[in-house]
Amino acid sequence: MNVIEKSKQRIDGVVNKSKEHYQSANETYLEHMKIALKISFELLLASIMASIHAIVPATFQKGASSKIIKLYEYLQSKKRVDK
């Protein structure tokens, strides 16, 4: 088997695992991408808030932790994490 065939097999495996993943969440590819990007953006905001809080403790005293808790509750409600 040559390098191109091996690469194609690996790509097919990733594509199949990805399909299984978003289908198990009862989502289309685009729905899953939208939700994942929204979560990623919210985590980025929480990270920025926590970084600012580290430098200026009077800011975002509960902002980052509140965001993380809300995301966790959302993920629980969608059965994306174990309770």
Secondary structure by P-SEA (a helix, b strand, c coil): ccaaaaaaaaaaaaaaaaaaaaaaacccaaaaaaaaaaaaaaaaaaaaaaaaaaaccccccaaaaaaaaaaaaaaaaaccccc
